[in-house]
Amino acid sequence: MAVTAFVYPTGMFPTAFNKEVDLLTDAIKCALATSTYTPDQDTHDYFNDVTNEVVGTGYTAGGATLANDTLTYTAGSNLYTYDADDATWSTSTITARYAVVYDSTPASDATRPLLLYQNFGGDFTSTGGTFTVAWNASGIFTITCA
Amino acid sequence: MVMANPNDQTLTSLRSLCEAGALYVITPIHLCQPGGLHWEKMNAEQRAACEQAVATKQVPPLSSPYHFDRRAVTRIDGPDDKGRVRGFASDGSYTEGYPAGVLKRLAETMLAEKPKV
């Protein structure tokens, strides 16, 4: 199913311009949250705002680090795209509604900038199998420079 | 015994695959949307159908690099002082990151099966 990524504007942009985020050098993680988490794009800026993180076998609090991340610039269209390998949790037993992508390198949850979240549109479950968040083949998010 | 630096091996692979024309920058431009290659070949009716599909979120498949406008990589620059490299297409588009990530991303088209849709 196709889902839409939603940027946390107050998490991504001010922190990027303040040099709190280094997409390619920092450890960017994908965490999972249950349906009881309510994302707020106006007020959620750091990871301590994310509640109801998933708990279950095969899932470590804080989520999984996104491997092999890259930035792509598309000339002519002025597009910047961030991409990485799919996030996976093998032999896991978990149920999740949201994926939250954030910069985990700063010292505490209160200083770890939120970048974006995805609403799966319903609960998805793994039972002793692999839970995968498969990103769009063209990337995780794109910023258009107008 | 001197062990080869894995980054050096990755850079060698990047450069040789670049010379072979096997690497592509995958843009976020879907082939069937404005700016995409298929868009240019569509008539007004087909374009309207595409726009309708996007407007109603019945978006075309997004799961393969073949669904997106791709640009052949013509040179590899770097590494810079942080160890990052850039794979450039002739129009100036590029993918940047550490060598392993850049290799994986630019080689996705080569490794992906061509989809039926």
Chai-1 contact restraints between the chains, C-beta under 6 A:
chainA,res_idxA,chainB,res_idxB,connection_type,confidence,min_distance_angstrom,max_distance_angstrom,comment,restraint_id
A,A2,B,V59,contact,1.0,0.0,6.0,A-B,restraint_1
A,L24,B,G97,contact,1.0,0.0,6.0,A-B,restraint_2
A,N68,B,A100,contact,1.0,0.0,6.0,A-B,restraint_3
A,N68,B,G101,contact,1.0,0.0,6.0,A-B,restraint_4
A,N68,B,K104,contact,1.0,0.0,6.0,A-B,restraint_5
A,D69,B,G101,contact,1.0,0.0,6.0,A-B,restraint_6
A,T70,B,T95,contact,1.0,0.0,6.0,A-B,restraint_7
A,T70,B,G97,contact,1.0,0.0,6.0,A-B,restraint_8
A,T70,B,G101,contact,1.0,0.0,6.0,A-B,restraint_9
A,T70,B,V102,contact,1.0,0.0,6.0,A-B,restraint_10
A,T70,B,R105,contact,1.0,0.0,6.0,A-B,restraint_11
A,L71,B,E96,contact,1.0,0.0,6.0,A-B,restraint_12
A,T72,B,V25,contact,1.0,0.0,6.0,A-B,restraint_13
A,T72,B,T95,contact,1.0,0.0,6.0,A-B,restraint_14
A,Y73,B,Y94,contact,1.0,0.0,6.0,A-B,restraint_15
A,T74,B,T27,contact,1.0,0.0,6.0,A-B,restraint_16
A,T74,B,S93,contact,1.0,0.0,6.0,A-B,restraint_17
A,A75,B,D91,contact,1.0,0.0,6.0,A-B,restraint_18
A,A75,B,G92,contact,1.0,0.0,6.0,A-B,restraint_19
A,A75,B,S93,contact,1.0,0.0,6.0,A-B,restraint_20
A,S77,B,G35,contact,1.0,0.0,6.0,A-B,restraint_21
A,L79,B,P28,contact,1.0,0.0,6.0,A-B,restraint_22
A,T81,B,P28,contact,1.0,0.0,6.0,A-B,restraint_23
A,N136,B,L62,contact,1.0,0.0,6.0,A-B,restraint_24
A,A137,B,L62,contact,1.0,0.0,6.0,A-B,restraint_25
A,A137,B,S63,contact,1.0,0.0,6.0,A-B,restraint_26
A,A137,B,S64,contact,1.0,0.0,6.0,A-B,restraint_27
A,A137,B,P65,contact,1.0,0.0,6.0,A-B,restraint_28
A,S138,B,I26,contact,1.0,0.0,6.0,A-B,restraint_29
A,S138,B,P28,contact,1.0,0.0,6.0,A-B,restraint_30
A,S138,B,F68,contact,1.0,0.0,6.0,A-B,restraint_31
A,G139,B,P28,contact,1.0,0.0,6.0,A-B,restraint_32
A,T142,B,P28,contact,1.0,0.0,6.0,A-B,restraint_33
